Amino acid sequence: MKKYVYLISEGNKDMRDLLGGKGANLAEMSNLGLPVPSGFVVTTESCLKYYENNETIDEEIVKEIFSSLEKLEEISGKKFGDPENPLLVSVRSGSRVSMPGMMDTVLNLGINDEVCEGLAKLTNNKRFAYDSYRRFIQMFADVVKGFPKSSFEIKFDDFKEDKGVEFDTDLTADDLKEVVAIYKEEYKKHAGVEFPQDPKVQLMEAIKAVFRSWNNDRAITYRRLNDIPGSWGTAVNVQQMVYGNT
């Protein structure tokens, strides 16, 4: 049976065509014993299958993704969507060759209202938790949903002006909690629905967004200019978040 999702620890540098450049290099660093954050890679073949199936992800691939997520939970000792001990991940694209600017990164995925509160208690840093949440909402809205980034930035700048502060760092934890509420309202205005609170929905939406990015105008132009075949597809790298700002 064909395998569509690999733990980083299962790969190596020779699997570039399947895991993409980023995934293969992460796997190789992991094999060398370097402290690479744990994660998994959804293969380039999954991307091609996504397009074959009218931009839907096969049920078998969805099962593999969540099976790999469970393994990542075991490895990390954390649980996706658990406010007491949350696992948060980053989601990145990774084609065989580097394609700068094709797809932005989504960070802090897995955070929601409850997880944010739990993260604040766990780290004893409420400001960090709400700053992470507001960044995630903006990234998800921009990268995954394609909503204008500027509409969130304007809200943020207006909020800072109202508070009489110049720098982001001047905002308090309670200020950032207000920003999260403002961002959620802005998201609802664009989407017509509430910001997704289910981390599994967030994850699948982000993976689909990476697959879609393979055929956005920017990526098609880049491939044409650099003689990169459209038949390659892109992999998706899902990795445990590591924070330097707690």
N, C-alpha and C positions, 0 to 999 in steps of 0.2 A: 504494500500500500504506500502510495506517494506521501512524503512528509512535506508539510507546508510551513511549519513553524519550528524553529530551532532555538534552544537555549544558547546564549552566547558561548557557554562552556562546551557546547557540542560542535562548534564550528572550527575552522582554521583558515589560513590565508589563501589556500587554494580553492576556496568556495566563493570567490568574488562574484561569479556569474549568478549564483543563487542567493547569497546573503548581501550582495552589494559591497562596495569598497569599505564603507564604514563598518558594517557588520563583520566582514571577514577580518578586518584589522583589529576590531575589538576582541574577536575570538582569539586571534593570534597573541594579542597582549595578555589575554586571560591565560592562555596556554603557557606563556612565559612566566606566569606567577605574579604579574603586575596587578596592583589593586584596582581592577576595573569594576565599576558598579555592575551588579548582576542585572540580567535582563534577557530578552529574547528577540528574535528577528523573524518577522513575517516575510517570506521569501518573494523574490521577483516574480516567480511563477504564480504566486497568489495574485499579484497585480494583474498579470496577463489574463488569468482566469476571471478576475473581477470584470474586465472589459468584455471578455467572451460572454459573460452572463448578464449583459445589459446593466453593468455597474451595480451589481449586487455581489456580496461575499457569500460563497458556498457555505452551507450549514456545517459541513465537515471541517472547513477552515475555521469557522467561528468556534467550534468545539475545541480545536487544537489551540486556538488563541487562549481560551479560558483555562484549558488544561495547563498550558505553559504559565499562565498567570498564577495558578495554584502552586506550581513548582517554585515560582519566584517568591510567593508568600512564604513557603517553607524555608527557602534559602535565606530570605531577609529577616524572618521571624516577625514579620509585620503582616497586616491584613488589609486588603483593598476595601476602602469604605468604612473601616472600623475607627470610630472616634477615639477609642482608648489607645490604639497603637497603629496609626494609619500608614499604609504603603502609598506613597505618591510616586508617579513616574514621569519621565519625559518621553515624548514621541517625536522621532526624527525620520526623515527620508534618507535613503542611501542607495543610489544607483551604482552600477559597475564602475563608472568613472565619475569623478567629482563634477557636480553641476551647481556651482555657487549661485545662490539666490533663487533656486527652483522652488524651495519650500522652506518656510520659516519653521522654527522649532516650537513645539508646545511644551511648556514646563508646568510642573505642579499639578498634573492631571490626577484626578482622584479626590480633589478637595471639594467639599460642599459645605453647607451651613454647619452641620454637626461636626464634620471632620475639622473644620476651622477652629471651632471651640475646643475640640479635643487637642488639636495641635498647639493651641495657645497654652493649655494646661501642661501638656507633655514637655514643651520646651521652656515653660515659664516665661514666655515671650509673646504676649498678645499682639504686639506691633508686628512682629515677624509673621505671625499667622495671617493677619488681615492683609498685610502687604503682599504675601504670597497669593492669597485668594483674589485680590483685585487684579494682580498681574495675570493670573490664570484666566479670569473672566475676559479680560481684554484680548489675550492671545487666542482664546477659543473663538471669540466673536470674529476676530480678524482672520486668523489662519484657517480655522475649520469652517466657519460660516461665510466668510467673505464680506462681513460687514465693515464699513469704513472705520479704520483705526482712528482717524482724526476726530470722529464724533465722541470717542471716549477720552481722547487727549484734551479736547476742548472742555469737556466736563471737569476733568482733573485740574486743568489750569484755572478754570473759573472757581473751583472749590478752594484752591490755594489762595487765590486772590481774595475771596470772601474771608478766609481765615487770616489774611495779612501775612502770609509766609512766602518766602522766595523758593526754598528748596524742599524737595520731597521729604528729606530727613527731618524737616522741622515739624512735620505732621505727627500727631500723637496716635496711639493705638485706637482711641475712640474716633479720631478723625478718619482713620483708614477704614474703620467699621462703617462709617457714614458713606465713604467712597464706594465700598462694596455694594451698599444698598442702592446708590445712585447708578452704578454700573449695571446692576441687575435690572433696574428699571429701563436703562438704555438698551440693554440686550432684548428685553421684552418688546420694546418699541420697534426694534428691527425685525425680530423673529416672529412676533405675534404670540409667542408662548413663553413660559417661565424658563429661566436658565436651568439646564438639566442638573438635577441633584443626584441622579444615579451614576456612580463612577463607571459602571460597565457601559452605560449608554455613551458617556463621555469618551471612553476608550475606543469604542467601535466607530463613533463619528470621526474621531481623529485619524484612525487608520484609513477610513474611506477617503478622508481629505488628502492624505498623503498619496493614495492611489490616483485620485483625481488630479493632483498636482502634476503627475507625469504627463498629462495631456493639456496643461494650461498653455496659453499663448506664449508665455515667457519661456517655458521649457521646450516647446516645439521650435521656437526661433533659435534657442541655444543649441539644440540638437542639430538643426539644419546648418548652422554656422560652423559646428565642430564635427560634422559627419558622424553623429551618434545615431544608431538605428532606433527607431521607435518601438521595435519589437523586443527590446531588452526589458522594459518595465523597471520599476523601482521597488526596493525592499523597504520595510518599515522597522526601525529600531525602537524598542520599548525598554527603557532602563530605569532602575531605581534612582530616585532623586537623591543627590548629595548636596547638602547646603553649607555654604561658607559664610552665610549672613545671619546665622542664628545667634 
